[in-house]
Amino acid sequence: MQINEALIRDVVTQVLSEVGHGGPVAGRSFAGRHGIFEDVDEAVAAARDAFEQLSRRGMEDRKKIIDVIRRISIDQCVELGTMEMEETKIGRLDHKIEKLKTLGEMTPGVEFMKSEVFSGDRGLAVIEHAPFGVIGVITPVTHSLPTITGNAIGMIAAGNTLVVNPHPSGKRVAAEGVSRFNRGIYQEVGIDNLICLMAEPTLETAAGIFGHRDIALICVTGGPAVARAALNSGKRAIVAGPGNPPVVVDESADLDNAARCIIQGGGYDNNLLCIGEKEVFVVDEVFDRMMQAMEQAGAVRLNAREIVELTRNAITQVGDDRHDAAHPDFIGQDPTVLARAAGRSVAPSVELLFGETDDSNPFVPVEQMMPFVPFVRCRNVDEAIEKARHFEHGFRHTAIIHSHNVKNMTKMGKIMDTTLFVKNGPCMAALGLGGEGYISFSIAGPTGEGVTTPLTFTRERRCSMIDDLWILGKPAN
Ligand code: NAD
């Protein structure tokens, strides 16, 4: 008797979809697509199938998969970083390249997958960390492929697979990177589509991912709108939301070090980092010296007239309430572009512009994501910390202090209550770049997971052995 396999598959798919155990595309093979999809149901089905294959493999294979992602991210950082720069047209080429290399080298992998054990009179309980399944992922334009790279390493280390809705303005480099990752992984371990990506991402495809019954968890990295959408999705969500990191400089600070750090962090990738220094509150006693230190360290100071001009051009009003926001034409642009808008010219080697403003200037409350940082004169450290608290907007993301006064550091740390609090370093020191700790480009403030690691993307499972296997304890009967 001849068996019509296609017919059987169709009937099974139909039955499964009717009884609710599979989508309309269940049962189809997506091998060879290398993660690129236009239909949400297909992407989720492919990622689900890849998850089931990955579940049958051991830790050794997860490590091999992650090593492929690391290798591509490091070896091809120049080509992929250049693509990201050409497509998004924001940030700095050298930093686009460096971000891919750094995430490839340093993102925590399977070595973070540790179990906990309780042993005692009544036996043994082992707590292990299991994958969720398929994770729905949203990534920002500020780091399109780097966020996917970091998320993929962490999520796959934990045994999950991904469906990514990238920012539309970074979709091509996202697709190129994902396709390269999947091809490399397929060659290495024979599984395709561990990372699936919507080639034409829209708000509808994002909503389709959020609402899909086979998406077990959501992880979004972006601004306020996507943070709200994820929290309203009805699914468990890990939300890496916006920031507006303030810096406080008190009278005890090493001003030269503070200046170098603010330029390094605030100028990085033209101030696109969510952790990047966005506004500085300096006590009056050292304000003028701090401004000189900034100039000595290579930043260029704009005068009051130039700041008015820059503000007029680079800040715009949006929404029904016409609130201030960064003008898209200036986000992530070079200091030369901002300087021109302020009516002067600066050398291409300049990394950061700065100047004195009061706190009514929109550059203070707005997450400007461009390399001009306002400096506000404060009567004393208490006023500086209070302004820092106010203009961080309760995001509880990142705050920085330059000080050698432990009381001031402690006071600010308590009042800010931020996920990251850096003392005497640039913002990136909090991610292990010039400080202790580890890196991720998804820092989950609103939902509390902090700097994400593979363990962030796991469910706890407990396995209990009653009255046996505590080999240190009671003598065996
Ligand atoms: P964005 O909010 O404009 O977009 C982020 C992503 O969300 C994009 O993929 C976008 O298409 C999507 N999106 C936007 N609204 C949505 C909605 N209603 N439903 C579903 N998806 C939606 O942000 P951006 O300009 O791409 O990135 C910069 C922002 O991201 C900044 O606010 C920055 O602080 C934040 N960010 C945070 C972290 C972190 O770790 N906390 C890291 C990087 C960037």
Residues whose N, C-alpha, C, O or C-beta is under 5 A from the ligand:
A	BS01	NAD	I138 T139 P140 V141 T142 N165 P166 H167 P168 A206 T221 G222 G223 P224 A225 V226 A229 A240 G241 P242 G243 C274 F441 S442 I443
